[in-house]
Amino acid sequence: MKIIYLTMTTILMTAVGVWAGDDAPTALSNKEAIDLVQTHANYLWTLVAACLVFFMQAGFALVEAGFTRAKNLINIMMKNLMDFSMGSIAYWAIGFGLMFGASASGWFGTTGFFLSDYAPDGDPWVLAFWMFQVVFAATAATIVSGAMAERTRFVGYLIYSVMISAFIYPVFGSWAWGGLFNGGGWLENLGFIDFAGSTVVHSTGGWAALAGALVLGPRLGKYAKDGSIRPILGHNIGFAALGVFILWLGWFGFNPGSTTTADKSIALIFVNTNLAAAAGAIAAMVVSWIKFGKPEVGMTLNGTLAGLVGITAGCANVAPGSAIVIGLVAGALVVFSVMAFDKIKVDDPVGAISVHGVCGAWGTLAAGLFNMGGTTGKIIGVQLLGIGADFLWVFPTAFIMFKLIDKTIGLRVTPEDEITGLDVTEHGGTAYPDFEVSSAYSQS
């Protein structure tokens, strides 16, 4: 069978026009043909995975839209569209170079800006790698949107989206992942484990979201004068649920795609990703059922996402049984975290800080605790160092950024605009015009 496979591979590569020299088609050696097939498979897998991660933008948009009010739907869709659009250009110009450029210091890259590593006659791998990385940068930026929903000026959103994609996310990314291309970060050199980004992507987005929510303050009417919490219900749980399913699917590109290699290692990553998501959903459902007397849908949906975030760091280095434990803890943790932030009056309409910031930190620690190769005090110490370094870089930097935006162009809409809804005041439209007209008619 091996001889048949090698022969067919050689014939196939010759038939599709693989040339061994400049002047004449020649059958490649078996090894050359196999290596070329593997290279092409790596390109294809990486780009397909990038498509799956890009599709997560739709998932995030639906989750945020579903958990918030109908009068802000256009605004939420515009934000999720534009953070990827603005972020792509910012990451092309600056972010990718900071994250993956050559780095003598281990703190940030200094080459590769404007995709200058690509040459038409050179190795095109940088294009595939950039495409996979830009969708990760967009994920970090769009996480922030949910925590700041329903009260943020659109122009302020565009500015901070660019800053996260161009500067905040890439700098920490260079510390942990720079060696994946031309760089080499100080944190990865210590042995930091974060395979697909529980901290690099998710906690970065979560801590930036925390900074933004604190600078903005809560939505009008969220907290009463006596300190009680007034629930502000989302307008379409169907949107939110569909968004979670899309995100679950997209995570099969997010985690396995981080191999950037089409080989058998992705099987374990797929299984771990799925098991952790399922366990997170179950844990959140059970905990919310105990706490509230009913299996609460919003908490259960966020528990699914918490499990996915939690397994992202250790998806390649923990066993399936450990993935279940990681997901169970994340699913329970997100319920208590959401309640804790609400108690201290940090208004996060979608639970982004808890899902991504808190559960991202848990997942990064868990990657060391459940490491199949064994765990040591040094491994745990490096994981804690990475978690702390991310918070100490992202939160203060994002807080200063949001404060500057607030003091210059303004970050929060007026109370009148917030009451009216951002669809009308920021974009001059309504998401459900027929519904509003019929409602008005029926009340006249």
MOJOMO-V656413 format. One record per residue. RES is the residue in three letters. PHI is phi as a letter, one per 30 degrees, with the letter a starting at -180 (* if undefined). OMEGA is omega as a letter, one per 30 degrees, with the letter a starting at -180 (* if undefined). D_CENTER is the distance of its C-alpha to the mean C-alpha in Angstrom with 2 decimals. Layout:
RES/PHI/OMEGA/D_CENTER, RES/PHI/OMEGA/D_CENTER
This chain:
MET/*/l/42.63, LYS/d/l/41.15, ILE/d/l/43.86, ILE/d/a/43.20, TYR/d/a/39.44, LEU/d/a/40.13, THR/d/a/42.79, MET/d/l/40.67, THR/d/l/37.81, THR/d/a/40.34, ILE/d/a/41.88, LEU/d/a/38.54, MET/d/l/37.41, THR/d/a/40.87, ALA/d/a/40.98, VAL/d/l/37.79, GLY/j/l/39.23, VAL/d/a/38.13, TRP/c/l/40.65, ALA/d/a/41.89, GLY/b/a/43.85, ASP/d/a/44.36, ASP/c/a/47.27, ALA/b/l/47.20, PRO/d/a/44.95, THR/b/l/45.17, ALA/d/l/43.86, LEU/d/l/41.37, SER/d/a/41.96, ASN/e/a/40.20, LYS/d/l/37.90, GLU/d/a/37.02, ALA/d/l/36.33, ILE/d/l/34.11, ASP/d/a/32.17, LEU/d/l/31.75, VAL/d/l/30.57, GLN/d/l/27.99, THR/d/l/26.79, HIS/d/l/26.54, ALA/d/l/24.71, ASN/d/l/22.11, TYR/e/a/21.61, LEU/d/a/21.47, TRP/d/a/19.05, THR/d/a/16.59, LEU/d/l/16.87, VAL/d/l/16.79, ALA/d/l/13.54, ALA/d/l/12.19, CYS/d/l/13.63, LEU/d/l/11.96, VAL/d/l/8.39, PHE/d/l/9.93, PHE/d/l/11.34, MET/d/l/8.20, GLN/e/l/8.96, ALA/d/l/12.14, GLY/d/l/10.86, PHE/d/a/9.15, ALA/d/a/12.42, LEU/d/l/14.61, VAL/d/a/13.37, GLU/d/l/13.87, ALA/d/a/17.07, GLY/d/a/18.42, PHE/d/a/18.14, THR/b/a/19.85, ARG/d/a/23.25, ALA/e/a/24.61, LYS/d/a/25.84, ASN/b/a/22.39, LEU/d/l/21.00, ILE/e/a/21.70, ASN/e/a/20.12, ILE/d/l/16.79, MET/d/l/16.89, MET/d/l/17.97, LYS/d/a/15.21, ASN/d/l/12.48, LEU/d/a/14.78, MET/d/l/15.59, ASP/d/l/12.43, PHE/d/a/11.73, SER/d/l/15.47, MET/d/a/16.08, GLY/d/l/13.09, SER/d/a/14.32, ILE/d/a/17.73, ALA/d/a/16.83, TYR/d/l/14.89, TRP/d/a/17.87, ALA/d/a/20.37, ILE/b/a/19.23, GLY/e/a/15.75, PHE/d/l/16.23, GLY/d/l/19.65, LEU/d/a/18.70, MET/d/a/16.12, PHE/b/l/18.18, GLY/d/l/21.63, ALA/e/a/24.62, SER/b/l/24.73, ALA/d/a/28.03, SER/c/a/26.90, GLY/i/a/23.62, TRP/c/l/22.06, PHE/a/a/20.80, GLY/d/a/21.71, THR/b/l/24.66, THR/b/l/24.82, GLY/i/l/23.04, PHE/d/a/22.57, PHE/h/a/22.82, LEU/h/a/22.23, SER/d/l/25.69, ASP/d/a/25.27, TYR/d/l/25.80, ALA/b/a/29.44, PRO/e/a/30.81, ASP/c/a/33.09, GLY/c/a/30.66, ASP/d/a/27.97, PRO/d/a/25.32, TRP/e/a/22.69, VAL/e/l/21.10, LEU/d/l/20.32, ALA/d/a/18.55, PHE/d/l/16.64, TRP/d/a/15.74, MET/d/l/14.57, PHE/d/a/12.17, GLN/d/a/10.90, VAL/d/l/10.78, VAL/d/l/8.27, PHE/d/l/5.84, ALA/d/l/7.43, ALA/d/l/7.15, THR/d/l/3.50, ALA/e/a/4.77, ALA/d/a/7.80, THR/d/l/7.50, ILE/e/a/6.62, VAL/d/a/10.01, SER/e/a/11.77, GLY/d/a/12.33, ALA/d/a/14.02, MET/c/a/16.18, ALA/d/l/17.10, GLU/i/a/20.79, ARG/a/a/22.22, THR/c/l/20.60, ARG/d/a/22.52, PHE/d/a/20.94, VAL/d/l/22.20, GLY/d/l/20.73, TYR/d/a/17.29, LEU/d/a/17.73, ILE/d/a/18.86, TYR/d/l/16.14, SER/d/l/13.46, VAL/d/a/15.51, MET/d/l/15.98, ILE/d/a/12.41, SER/d/a/11.82, ALA/d/a/15.35, PHE/b/a/16.01, ILE/d/l/14.08, TYR/d/a/10.95, PRO/d/a/13.28, VAL/d/l/15.96, PHE/d/l/14.31, GLY/e/l/12.71, SER/d/l/16.35, TRP/d/a/17.59, ALA/c/a/15.64, TRP/b/a/15.21, GLY/e/a/17.81, GLY/d/l/20.21, LEU/d/l/18.31, PHE/b/a/20.11, ASN/c/a/22.78, GLY/c/l/21.78, GLY/l/a/22.07, GLY/c/a/20.59, TRP/d/a/22.64, LEU/d/l/20.18, GLU/d/l/19.75, ASN/d/l/23.53, LEU/d/l/24.01, GLY/j/a/22.33, PHE/e/a/18.96, ILE/c/l/17.08, ASP/a/a/13.31, PHE/e/a/13.19, ALA/b/l/9.62, GLY/j/l/7.87, SER/e/l/8.56, THR/c/a/9.90, VAL/e/a/9.07, VAL/c/a/5.36, HIS/d/l/5.38, SER/d/l/9.04, THR/e/l/9.08, GLY/d/a/7.40, GLY/d/a/9.61, TRP/d/l/12.65, ALA/d/l/12.55, ALA/d/l/12.47, LEU/d/l/15.40, ALA/d/a/17.25, GLY/d/l/16.98, ALA/d/l/18.17, LEU/d/l/21.01, VAL/d/a/22.18, LEU/d/a/22.19, GLY/i/a/23.83, PRO/d/l/23.85, ARG/d/l/24.59, LEU/e/l/28.30, GLY/i/a/29.87, LYS/d/a/27.08, TYR/b/a/29.29, ALA/d/a/33.07, LYS/d/l/35.57, ASP/d/l/36.48, GLY/j/a/32.94, SER/d/a/32.24, ILE/c/l/28.91, ARG/c/l/29.14, PRO/d/l/26.57, ILE/c/a/25.22, LEU/d/l/24.48, GLY/d/a/22.08, HIS/c/a/23.96, ASN/a/l/22.56, ILE/d/l/21.26, GLY/d/l/21.59, PHE/e/a/18.82, ALA/d/a/16.57, ALA/d/l/17.63, LEU/d/l/17.19, GLY/d/l/13.63, VAL/d/l/12.97, PHE/d/l/14.91, ILE/d/l/13.02, LEU/d/l/9.65, TRP/e/l/11.83, LEU/d/a/13.19, GLY/d/a/10.13, TRP/d/l/9.20, PHE/d/l/12.62, GLY/c/a/11.51, PHE/e/a/8.34, ASN/d/l/10.72, PRO/d/a/14.14, GLY/d/a/13.34, SER/d/l/12.65, THR/d/a/16.42, THR/h/a/17.04, THR/b/l/20.30, ALA/d/l/21.85, ASP/b/a/23.69, LYS/d/a/24.40, SER/d/a/21.87, ILE/d/a/19.17, ALA/d/l/21.26, LEU/d/a/20.65, ILE/d/l/16.88, PHE/e/a/17.02, VAL/d/l/19.37, ASN/d/l/17.59, THR/d/a/14.33, ASN/d/a/16.57, LEU/d/a/18.84, ALA/d/l/16.38, ALA/d/a/14.97, ALA/d/l/18.64, ALA/d/l/19.76, GLY/d/l/17.24, ALA/d/a/18.52, ILE/d/a/22.07, ALA/d/a/21.90, ALA/d/l/20.51, MET/d/a/23.14, VAL/d/a/25.90, VAL/d/l/25.20, SER/d/l/24.96, TRP/d/l/28.09, ILE/d/a/29.91, LYS/d/a/28.86, PHE/c/l/29.43, GLY/i/l/31.90, LYS/b/l/29.84, PRO/d/a/26.73, GLU/d/a/24.44, VAL/d/a/22.04, GLY/d/l/19.40, MET/d/a/19.14, THR/d/l/19.18, LEU/d/l/16.28, ASN/d/l/14.21, GLY/d/l/15.71, THR/e/l/14.32, LEU/d/l/10.70, ALA/d/l/11.90, GLY/d/l/13.40, LEU/d/l/10.43, VAL/d/a/8.51, GLY/d/a/12.00, ILE/d/a/12.82, THR/d/a/10.00, ALA/d/a/12.12, GLY/c/a/15.39, CYS/d/a/15.00, ALA/c/a/17.49, ASN/b/l/19.91, VAL/b/l/20.65, ALA/d/a/23.02, PRO/e/l/22.34, GLY/d/l/24.32, SER/d/l/22.24, ALA/d/l/19.03, ILE/d/l/20.81, VAL/d/l/21.73, ILE/e/l/18.24, GLY/d/l/17.08, LEU/d/l/20.24, VAL/d/a/19.84, ALA/d/a/16.26, GLY/d/l/17.54, ALA/d/a/20.53, LEU/d/a/18.89, VAL/d/l/16.63, VAL/d/a/19.87, PHE/d/l/21.73, SER/d/l/19.04, VAL/e/l/18.78, MET/d/a/22.57, ALA/d/l/22.89, PHE/d/l/20.93, ASP/d/a/22.96, LYS/d/l/26.07, ILE/c/l/25.62, LYS/i/l/24.96, VAL/c/a/21.37, ASP/d/a/20.57, ASP/b/a/17.02, PRO/e/a/17.52, VAL/c/a/14.54, GLY/i/a/14.14, ALA/d/a/10.76, ILE/d/a/12.38, SER/d/a/13.62, VAL/d/a/10.88, HIS/c/a/8.22, GLY/d/a/10.89, VAL/d/a/13.77, CYS/d/l/12.55, GLY/d/l/10.33, ALA/d/l/13.72, TRP/e/a/15.60, GLY/d/l/13.77, THR/d/l/14.42, LEU/d/a/17.98, ALA/d/l/18.40, ALA/d/l/17.66, GLY/d/a/20.79, LEU/d/a/22.76, PHE/c/a/22.61, ASN/e/a/22.78, MET/d/l/25.07, GLY/d/a/26.89, GLY/j/l/27.92, THR/b/l/26.84, THR/b/l/28.70, GLY/d/l/28.83, LYS/d/l/27.65, ILE/d/a/24.46, ILE/d/l/23.70, GLY/d/l/24.70, VAL/d/l/22.37, GLN/d/l/19.39, LEU/d/l/20.52, LEU/d/l/21.07, GLY/d/l/17.54, ILE/d/a/16.23, GLY/d/a/18.94, ALA/d/l/18.53, ASP/d/a/14.92, PHE/d/a/16.18, LEU/d/l/19.33, TRP/d/a/17.78, VAL/d/a/14.98, PHE/d/l/16.80, PRO/d/a/20.16, THR/d/l/19.00, ALA/d/l/16.87, PHE/d/l/19.81, ILE/d/l/22.29, MET/e/a/20.41, PHE/d/l/20.29, LYS/d/l/23.92, LEU/d/l/25.00, ILE/d/a/23.56, ASP/d/a/25.24, LYS/d/a/28.52, THR/c/a/28.71, ILE/d/a/27.52, GLY/j/a/26.47, LEU/c/a/23.13, ARG/c/l/24.38, VAL/d/l/26.40, THR/d/l/29.94, PRO/e/l/30.84, GLU/d/l/32.66, ASP/d/l/29.70, GLU/d/l/27.48, ILE/d/l/30.21, THR/d/a/30.73, GLY/j/a/27.09, LEU/d/l/24.87, ASP/e/a/25.42, VAL/d/a/29.04, THR/d/a/28.98, GLU/c/a/26.08, HIS/b/l/26.30, GLY/i/a/29.78, GLY/b/l/28.99, THR/b/a/28.59, ALA/d/a/26.34, TYR/b/a/29.17, PRO/d/a/32.42, ASP/d/l/34.62, PHE/d/a/33.66, GLU/d/l/34.42, VAL/d/a/37.68, SER/d/l/38.87, SER/d/a/38.08, ALA/d/a/40.01, TYR/d/a/42.85, SER/d/a/43.17, GLN/c/a/43.50, SER/d/*/46.14
